[in-house]
């Protein structure tokens, strides 16, 4: 099953150099390249070279490496002259979270005041503390099993 996903995965094809990409960074575990449909110029995708569909499948050491590389890329973007007043790091995990390529990837998005990117609805709900505590308990009770 994993091999079938890799064959049809555009990111795996990029890792294998079967598809073109504007590469920003590469090491033994990680590949980073410019998004072909960028939110803003410099929008970079950081991916593990091994195919993992979701974040929960990625080994902790690889997740840590992805974040380290994303930090370096964010710093390089700020130094590069690419218009950037801020950086968003975004990881969409699952279709409901707007993941459209099912190979785990981290977006490094240069941002500036007045750009068109929006994440709406983030602050529309303010639950009571008791509800927050209940949800925290649900999550906390499963932390040992992951």
Secondary structure, DSSP 4 states (H G I P E B T S, - for coil): -HHHHHHH-HHHHHHTTSS---EEEE-SSEEEEE-TT-SSTT-EEEEESS--SSGGGS-HHHHHHHHHHHHHHHHHHHHHTS--SEEEEE---SGGGT--SSS-EEEEEEE-TT-S---TTTTS----HHHHHHHHHHHHTTGGG-
